Amino acid sequence: MEKNIVYIILWLLMWIIIWYLVARIYFWIKLSGHRKDAIDRSKSVILWAVNEKIAPILPNFPYNFNDLVFIGKWIDYIVFDWLSDGDLKQVIFLEIKTWKSNLNKNERQIRSTIEKWEIKYEIIKL
Protein backbone atom coordinates (compact mmCIF):
# COMPACT_ATOMS: atom_id res chain seq x y z
CA MET A 1 0.00 0.00 0.00
CA GLU A 2 2.81 2.41 0.86
CA LYS A 3 4.49 1.64 -2.46
CA ASN A 4 1.31 2.52 -4.32
CA ILE A 5 1.07 5.89 -2.56
CA VAL A 6 4.72 6.64 -3.39
CA TYR A 7 4.12 5.70 -7.05
CA ILE A 8 1.02 7.86 -7.21
CA ILE A 9 2.87 10.81 -5.69
CA LEU A 10 5.80 10.33 -8.11
CA TRP A 11 3.39 9.99 -11.02
CA LEU A 12 1.59 13.23 -10.00
CA LEU A 13 4.89 15.07 -9.58
CA MET A 14 6.04 13.88 -13.00
CA TRP A 15 2.84 15.16 -14.64
CA ILE A 16 3.02 18.46 -12.76
CA ILE A 17 6.60 18.98 -13.98
CA ILE A 18 5.66 18.03 -17.56
CA TRP A 19 2.67 20.42 -17.62
CA TYR A 20 4.78 23.14 -16.02
CA LEU A 21 7.41 22.77 -18.75
CA VAL A 22 4.75 22.70 -21.49
CA ALA A 23 3.17 25.88 -20.08
CA ARG A 24 6.58 27.59 -19.87
CA ILE A 25 7.38 26.71 -23.49
CA TYR A 26 3.91 27.82 -24.66
CA PHE A 27 4.12 31.19 -22.90
CA TRP A 28 7.72 31.70 -24.02
CA ILE A 29 6.67 31.20 -27.66
CA LYS A 30 3.62 33.43 -27.24
CA LEU A 31 5.61 36.14 -25.46
CA SER A 32 8.34 36.17 -28.09
CA GLY A 33 5.65 36.91 -30.72
CA HIS A 34 4.37 39.82 -28.65
CA ARG A 35 7.88 41.16 -28.20
CA LYS A 36 8.49 41.06 -31.94
CA ASP A 37 5.19 42.87 -32.54
CA ALA A 38 6.12 45.54 -29.96
CA ILE A 39 9.52 46.04 -31.57
CA ASP A 40 7.96 46.36 -35.03
CA ARG A 41 5.45 48.91 -33.77
CA SER A 42 8.19 50.84 -32.01
CA LYS A 43 10.24 50.98 -35.23
CA SER A 44 7.19 52.22 -37.11
CA VAL A 45 6.56 55.02 -34.61
CA ILE A 46 10.21 56.09 -34.64
CA LEU A 47 10.31 56.14 -38.45
CA TRP A 48 7.09 58.16 -38.52
CA ALA A 49 8.54 60.76 -36.12
CA VAL A 50 11.80 61.00 -38.06
CA ASN A 51 9.96 61.38 -41.38
CA GLU A 52 7.85 64.20 -39.97
CA LYS A 53 10.95 66.07 -38.86
CA ILE A 54 13.05 65.60 -42.01
CA ALA A 55 10.29 66.14 -44.59
CA PRO A 56 10.81 69.95 -44.70
CA ILE A 57 14.48 69.59 -45.66
CA LEU A 58 13.84 67.20 -48.53
CA PRO A 59 14.45 68.66 -52.00
CA ASN A 60 10.85 68.34 -53.29
CA PHE A 61 9.20 69.89 -50.21
CA PRO A 62 6.92 72.68 -51.51
CA TYR A 63 7.39 75.24 -48.71
CA ASN A 64 10.29 77.28 -47.38
CA PHE A 65 11.73 75.78 -44.20
CA ASN A 66 11.76 79.23 -42.55
CA ASP A 67 7.99 79.57 -43.00
CA LEU A 68 7.20 76.45 -40.92
CA VAL A 69 6.17 76.19 -37.28
CA PHE A 70 6.22 72.65 -35.92
CA ILE A 71 3.18 71.72 -33.81
CA GLY A 72 3.39 67.93 -33.87
CA LYS A 73 0.05 67.00 -32.35
CA TRP A 74 -2.93 66.60 -34.73
CA ILE A 75 -1.29 69.12 -37.08
CA ASP A 76 2.37 68.69 -37.89
CA TYR A 77 3.17 72.17 -39.17
CA ILE A 78 1.59 75.54 -39.63
CA VAL A 79 2.97 77.09 -42.80
CA PHE A 80 3.06 80.88 -43.05
CA ASP A 81 3.65 80.82 -46.78
CA TRP A 82 6.11 83.54 -47.95
CA LEU A 83 6.27 85.18 -44.49
CA SER A 84 10.06 84.82 -44.42
CA ASP A 85 10.16 86.98 -47.59
CA GLY A 86 7.92 89.61 -45.96
CA ASP A 87 4.87 88.88 -48.15
CA LEU A 88 2.48 86.48 -46.36
CA LYS A 89 0.23 84.86 -48.97
CA GLN A 90 -1.61 82.19 -46.95
CA VAL A 91 -1.62 80.18 -43.74
CA ILE A 92 -1.61 76.41 -44.24
CA PHE A 93 -2.25 73.68 -41.69
CA LEU A 94 0.04 70.88 -42.86
CA GLU A 95 -0.22 67.22 -41.86
CA ILE A 96 2.53 64.91 -43.08
CA LYS A 97 1.56 61.28 -43.61
CA THR A 98 3.83 58.41 -44.49
CA TRP A 99 3.10 55.41 -46.69
CA LYS A 100 -0.49 54.24 -46.33
CA SER A 101 -1.43 56.07 -43.13
CA ASN A 102 -4.70 58.00 -42.97
CA LEU A 103 -6.08 60.85 -40.92
CA ASN A 104 -7.35 59.85 -37.49
CA LYS A 105 -10.67 61.06 -36.04
CA ASN A 106 -9.25 64.25 -34.50
CA GLU A 107 -7.32 65.16 -37.65
CA ARG A 108 -10.46 64.70 -39.77
CA GLN A 109 -12.41 66.99 -37.41
CA ILE A 110 -9.69 69.63 -37.64
CA ARG A 111 -9.67 69.42 -41.44
CA SER A 112 -13.47 69.74 -41.51
CA THR A 113 -13.44 72.80 -39.25
CA ILE A 114 -10.72 74.47 -41.31
CA GLU A 115 -12.59 73.75 -44.54
CA LYS A 116 -15.70 75.43 -43.05
CA TRP A 117 -13.59 78.54 -42.24
CA GLU A 118 -14.47 78.32 -38.55
CA ILE A 119 -11.11 79.78 -37.54
CA LYS A 120 -10.37 82.88 -35.49
CA TYR A 121 -7.40 84.79 -34.15
CA GLU A 122 -7.38 85.48 -30.44
CA ILE A 123 -5.07 87.35 -28.09
CA ILE A 124 -4.89 86.59 -24.37
CA LYS A 125 -3.07 89.14 -22.21
CA LEU A 126 -1.78 88.08 -18.81
GUTIPA-272169 format. One record per residue: x, y, z of N, C-alpha, C in turn; residue number from 1. Coordinates in steps of 0.1 Angstrom, whole numbers. Example, Ala and Ser with C-alpha at 12.3 -4.5 7.8 and 13.67 -1.06 7.14 Angstrom:
<sites>
[[132,-57,78],[123,-45,78],[132,-33,78],1]
[[128,-22,71],[137,-11,71],[129,0,79],2]
</sites>
This chain:
<sites>
[[8,-12,0],[0,0,0],[9,13,0],1]
[[19,13,8],[28,24,9],[35,26,-5],2]
[[39,15,-12],[45,16,-25],[36,23,-35],3]
[[23,19,-34],[13,25,-43],[12,40,-41],4]
[[12,45,-29],[11,59,-26],[23,66,-31],5]
[[35,60,-29],[47,66,-34],[47,67,-49],6]
[[42,57,-56],[41,57,-70],[31,67,-75],7]
[[20,69,-68],[10,79,-72],[16,93,-70],8]
[[23,95,-59],[29,108,-57],[39,111,-67],9]
[[48,101,-71],[58,103,-81],[51,106,-95],10]
[[41,98,-98],[34,100,-110],[28,114,-111],11]
[[22,119,-100],[16,132,-100],[27,143,-101],12]
[[38,141,-95],[49,151,-96],[54,151,-110],13]
[[56,139,-116],[60,139,-130],[51,147,-139],14]
[[38,145,-138],[28,152,-146],[28,167,-143],15]
[[30,170,-131],[30,185,-128],[42,191,-134],16]
[[54,185,-134],[66,190,-140],[64,191,-155],17]
[[59,180,-161],[57,180,-176],[47,192,-180],18]
[[36,193,-173],[27,204,-176],[33,218,-173],19]
[[41,219,-163],[48,231,-160],[57,235,-172],20]
[[65,225,-176],[74,228,-188],[67,231,-200],21]
[[56,224,-203],[48,227,-215],[42,241,-214],22]
[[37,245,-202],[32,259,-201],[43,269,-203],23]
[[55,267,-197],[66,276,-199],[70,278,-213],24]
[[70,267,-221],[74,267,-235],[63,275,-243],25]
[[50,272,-240],[39,278,-247],[40,293,-244],26]
[[41,298,-232],[41,312,-229],[54,319,-234],27]
[[65,311,-234],[77,317,-240],[75,320,-255],28]
[[69,310,-262],[67,312,-277],[57,323,-279],29]
[[46,324,-271],[36,334,-272],[42,348,-269],30]
[[50,349,-259],[56,361,-255],[66,366,-265],31]
[[74,357,-271],[83,362,-281],[76,368,-293],32]
[[64,363,-296],[57,369,-307],[52,383,-304],33]
[[48,385,-291],[44,398,-286],[55,408,-286],34]
[[67,403,-282],[79,412,-282],[82,416,-296],35]
[[82,407,-306],[85,411,-319],[75,421,-324],36]
[[62,419,-321],[52,429,-325],[55,442,-319],37]
[[58,443,-306],[61,455,-300],[73,462,-306],38]
[[83,455,-309],[95,460,-316],[92,466,-329],39]
[[84,459,-337],[80,464,-350],[71,476,-349],40]
[[62,477,-340],[54,489,-338],[63,501,-333],41]
[[73,498,-325],[82,508,-320],[90,514,-332],42]
[[95,505,-340],[102,510,-352],[94,519,-361],43]
[[81,515,-363],[72,522,-371],[70,536,-365],44]
[[68,537,-352],[66,550,-346],[78,559,-347],45]
[[90,553,-345],[102,561,-346],[104,566,-361],46]
[[102,557,-371],[103,561,-385],[93,572,-388],47]
[[81,571,-383],[71,582,-385],[76,595,-380],48]
[[81,595,-367],[85,608,-361],[97,614,-369],49]
[[106,605,-373],[118,610,-381],[113,616,-394],50]
[[104,609,-401],[100,614,-414],[93,627,-413],51]
[[85,629,-402],[79,642,-400],[89,653,-398],52]
[[100,650,-391],[110,661,-389],[118,664,-401],53]
[[121,654,-409],[131,656,-420],[123,660,-433],54]
[[110,658,-434],[103,661,-446],[106,676,-451],55]
[[106,686,-442],[108,700,-447],[122,702,-453],56]
[[132,694,-451],[145,696,-457],[147,688,-469],57]
[[137,680,-473],[138,672,-485],[137,681,-497],58]
[[144,677,-508],[145,687,-520],[131,690,-526],59]
[[121,681,-526],[108,683,-533],[98,689,-524],60]
[[102,693,-511],[92,699,-502],[87,713,-507],61]
[[74,715,-508],[69,727,-515],[70,740,-508],62]
[[74,740,-495],[74,752,-487],[88,755,-482],63]
[[90,768,-479],[103,773,-474],[104,768,-459],64]
[[115,763,-456],[117,758,-442],[115,769,-432],65]
[[119,781,-435],[118,792,-426],[103,796,-423],66]
[[94,792,-432],[80,796,-430],[72,785,-422],67]
[[79,775,-416],[72,765,-409],[73,766,-394],68]
[[62,763,-387],[62,762,-373],[57,748,-369],69]
[[66,740,-362],[62,727,-359],[53,726,-347],70]
[[41,719,-349],[32,717,-338],[33,703,-333],71]
[[31,693,-342],[34,679,-339],[22,671,-333],72]
[[12,678,-328],[0,670,-324],[-12,674,-332],73]
[[-18,665,-339],[-29,666,-347],[-26,674,-360],74]
[[-18,684,-359],[-13,691,-371],[2,691,-369],75]
[[9,687,-380],[24,687,-379],[30,701,-380],76]
[[26,708,-390],[32,722,-392],[21,732,-395],77]
[[23,744,-391],[16,755,-396],[26,763,-406],78]
[[21,765,-418],[30,771,-428],[25,785,-430],79]
[[33,795,-428],[31,809,-431],[38,812,-444],80]
[[31,808,-455],[37,808,-468],[41,822,-472],81]
[[54,823,-475],[61,835,-480],[63,846,-468],82]
[[61,842,-456],[63,852,-445],[77,855,-443],83]
[[86,846,-446],[101,848,-444],[106,858,-455],84]
[[98,860,-466],[102,870,-476],[94,883,-474],85]
[[86,884,-463],[79,896,-460],[66,898,-467],86]
[[61,888,-474],[49,889,-481],[40,877,-479],87]
[[33,876,-467],[25,865,-464],[13,863,-473],88]
[[13,851,-480],[2,849,-490],[-9,840,-484],89]
[[-6,830,-475],[-16,822,-469],[-11,815,-457],90]
[[-20,810,-449],[-16,802,-437],[-21,788,-440],91]
[[-13,778,-439],[-16,764,-442],[-14,755,-430],92]
[[-24,747,-427],[-23,737,-417],[-18,724,-424],93]
[[-6,720,-421],[0,709,-429],[2,696,-420],94]
[[-3,685,-425],[-2,672,-419],[6,664,-428],95]
[[17,658,-423],[25,649,-431],[22,635,-428],96]
[[19,627,-438],[16,613,-436],[26,605,-444],97]
[[29,593,-438],[38,584,-445],[31,572,-450],98]
[[36,566,-461],[31,554,-467],[16,554,-468],99]
[[10,544,-462],[-5,542,-463],[-13,548,-452],100]
[[-7,556,-443],[-14,561,-431],[-25,571,-435],101]
[[-36,571,-427],[-47,580,-430],[-49,589,-418],102]
[[-57,599,-420],[-61,609,-409],[-69,601,-398],103]
[[-66,604,-386],[-74,599,-375],[-86,607,-373],104]
[[-94,604,-363],[-107,611,-360],[-104,625,-357],105]
[[-95,629,-349],[-92,642,-345],[-87,650,-357],106]
[[-79,645,-365],[-73,652,-377],[-84,654,-387],107]
[[-93,645,-388],[-105,647,-398],[-114,658,-393],108]
[[-116,659,-380],[-124,670,-374],[-117,683,-376],109]
[[-104,684,-374],[-97,696,-376],[-98,701,-391],110]
[[-96,691,-400],[-97,694,-414],[-111,699,-418],111]
[[-121,693,-412],[-135,697,-415],[-137,712,-410],112]
[[-133,715,-398],[-134,728,-393],[-127,739,-401],113]
[[-115,735,-405],[-107,745,-413],[-114,747,-427],114]
[[-119,736,-433],[-126,737,-445],[-139,746,-444],115]
[[-145,746,-433],[-157,754,-430],[-153,769,-427],116]
[[-141,772,-426],[-136,785,-422],[-140,790,-408],117]
[[-141,780,-399],[-145,783,-385],[-132,785,-377],118]
[[-124,795,-381],[-111,798,-375],[-111,812,-371],119]
[[-105,815,-360],[-104,829,-355],[-90,831,-349],120]
[[-87,844,-348],[-74,848,-342],[-77,854,-328],121]
[[-70,850,-318],[-74,855,-304],[-61,859,-297],122]
[[-62,869,-289],[-51,874,-281],[-55,872,-266],123]
[[-47,867,-258],[-49,866,-244],[-37,873,-237],124]
[[-41,884,-229],[-31,891,-222],[-31,887,-208],125]
[[-19,885,-202],[-18,881,-188],[-12,892,-180],126]
</sites>
